[in-house]
Amino acid sequence: MSQKIWAVVIGFLCLIIGYASLQTWEVQGGVAGKAVPLISQSFASTRIRPGETWKVYLNASDPSGEMKNFFAIINQPGVGQYPLSTIRIKKENRKELSGYLYLNTSTPVYPLNFVNLTLSVQVQDRSGNFGEPVVFSLSINSQFTQEDPPQGIFKEEALGPVMVRLKTVAGKH
C-alpha cells in the first residue's frame, strides 16, 4: 500500500481509539479512574393527599466519600419548572446515606387537589461530578393515600426539604 493509504488508516485507527478512550473517561465521571456519586435505590409514592408531606426515599453512596449536595427540580404542567432546590448532605453522610427528602404540599389558601408534577433528583460530589438523575411522578388528589416504602431498604431519616412552594395554577400560590 502507498504511504497515503497507510496514513489514512493509522489516522482512522487513532480516531477510533481516541473516541473509545473519551467514552470510558465520561463513564467514569470525567476524571480517569474516579467514580461519580450514585443513587443506588429510590422510592416515592406516586400518589398523596393534599397537605401531606411527600417523602422521597434514597440510598446513595460515593466511594471517595465526597457527596456534597442533592439537587432537586420540580416540573408541573401549567406552571412550569420551579427554581432549583439544593439540599446539603451532612458530613457524616458523605460516603453513604439512606433516608428521605421531603416536600410540603400544603398551601395557605388554595388546595392542591388534582395537581400532577415530576421531581428530578441528582447527587453532586465536592469535585462537581454529578450522578445520574432519578425522576419521580406525583399526583395529588384527596382520594389518594401515600404508600409506605418497602421495609428494610431505607432508613426513616430526614435528609432535608425540597424548598419550593407549590402552585395550583400559574401565578397563584
C-alpha positions in Angstrom: 0.0 0.0 0.0 1.0 3.6 -0.6 2.1 5.9 2.2 -1.1 8.0 1.8 -3.3 5.0 2.4 -1.3 3.9 5.5 -1.5 7.5 6.8 -5.3 7.5 6.4 -5.6 4.0 8.0 -3.4 5.0 11.0 -5.3 8.3 11.4 -8.7 6.5 11.4 -7.5 4.0 14.0 -6.2 6.8 16.2 -9.6 8.5 15.9 -11.4 5.3 16.9 -9.1 4.6 19.9 -9.4 8.3 21.0 -13.2 8.1 20.9 -13.3 4.9 22.9 -11.0 6.4 25.5 -13.2 9.5 25.7 -16.3 7.3 26.3 -14.5 5.4 29.1 -13.4 8.7 30.6 -17.0 10.1 30.6 -18.5 6.9 32.1 -16.0 7.2 35.0 -17.2 10.7 35.9 -14.9 13.0 33.8 -11.7 12.1 35.7 -9.9 8.9 34.7 -10.5 6.3 37.4 -12.7 8.5 39.6 -16.2 7.2 40.3 -19.2 9.6 40.5 -21.7 9.6 43.3 -24.6 7.2 42.8 -28.2 7.0 43.9 -28.4 3.2 44.1 -32.0 2.8 45.3 -35.0 5.1 45.4 -38.7 5.0 46.2 -41.5 7.6 46.3 -45.3 7.1 46.5 -46.8 8.2 43.2 -50.0 9.5 45.0 -50.7 11.5 48.1 -53.5 13.6 49.6 -53.3 17.4 49.5 -51.5 18.8 52.6 -49.4 15.6 53.2 -45.6 15.7 53.2 -44.3 13.7 50.3 -41.3 11.6 51.2 -38.8 10.6 48.5 -36.5 7.8 49.8 -32.9 7.5 48.6 -29.9 5.3 49.2 -26.8 7.0 47.8 -23.0 6.5 48.0 -19.7 7.8 46.8 -16.6 5.6 47.1 -14.4 8.7 47.7 -16.8 10.0 50.5 -17.3 13.3 48.9 -21.1 13.7 48.4 -22.0 17.3 48.9 -25.5 18.2 47.7 -28.7 16.9 46.3 -30.2 19.0 43.5 -34.0 18.8 43.1 -36.1 20.2 40.2 -39.9 20.1 40.1 -41.8 20.5 36.9 -45.6 21.0 37.0 -47.9 21.1 33.9 -49.5 24.5 33.6 -46.9 26.1 36.0 -43.6 25.1 34.5 -40.3 24.4 36.3 -39.7 25.6 39.8 -36.4 27.1 41.0 -33.6 24.6 41.7 -33.7 23.3 45.3 -30.3 22.5 46.8 -30.2 20.1 49.8 -26.8 19.9 51.6 -25.5 16.5 52.7 -24.2 16.3 56.2 -20.5 15.5 56.7 -21.2 12.1 58.3 -23.3 11.1 55.3 -20.8 12.0 52.5 -19.7 8.4 51.8 -23.0 6.6 52.2 -26.6 7.6 53.2 -30.1 6.4 53.5 -33.2 8.4 54.2 -35.7 10.7 52.5 -36.0 14.2 51.0 -39.4 15.7 51.7 -41.8 18.2 50.0 -44.6 20.0 51.9 -47.8 20.0 49.8 -49.9 22.3 51.9 -50.7 25.8 50.8 -52.1 28.7 52.8 -55.1 29.5 50.6 -55.5 27.3 47.5 -55.9 23.5 47.8 -53.6 21.4 45.6 -56.3 18.8 44.6 -55.8 17.3 41.2 -52.2 18.5 40.8 -49.5 16.5 39.0 -45.8 17.0 39.0 -42.4 15.4 38.4 -39.3 15.6 40.6 -35.8 15.0 39.3 -33.0 14.4 41.9 -29.3 14.3 41.4 -26.4 14.0 43.8 -23.2 16.0 43.4 -19.8 15.4 44.9 -17.2 18.0 46.1 -15.4 17.9 42.8 -18.6 18.9 40.9 -19.3 15.5 39.5 -23.0 14.5 39.2 -24.6 11.1 39.5 -27.4 10.0 37.1 -30.7 11.7 38.0 -33.7 9.8 39.3 -37.2 11.0 38.4 -40.4 10.6 40.3 -44.0 11.4 39.4 -46.6 12.6 41.8 -50.4 13.0 41.7 -52.1 14.9 44.5 -55.8 14.0 45.0 -58.0 14.0 48.1 -58.9 10.3 47.3 -55.3 9.1 47.4 -53.2 7.7 50.3 -49.4 7.9 50.4 -47.7 4.5 50.0 -45.0 3.4 52.5 -41.6 2.4 51.2 -40.5 -1.2 51.1 -39.5 -2.4 54.5 -35.8 -2.8 55.4 -34.4 -0.9 52.4 -34.4 2.8 53.6 -33.8 4.5 56.9 -36.6 6.7 58.2 -34.2 9.7 58.4 -34.9 13.1 57.1 -32.2 14.3 54.7 -33.7 17.7 54.0 -36.6 19.6 52.4 -37.2 20.4 48.8 -37.7 24.1 49.2 -40.5 25.2 46.8 -44.0 26.4 47.4 -46.3 24.5 45.0 -48.9 26.4 43.0 -52.4 25.3 41.9 -52.3 27.3 38.6 -49.8 29.7 37.0 -49.4 32.8 39.2 -51.3 31.5 42.3 -49.6 30.2 45.4 
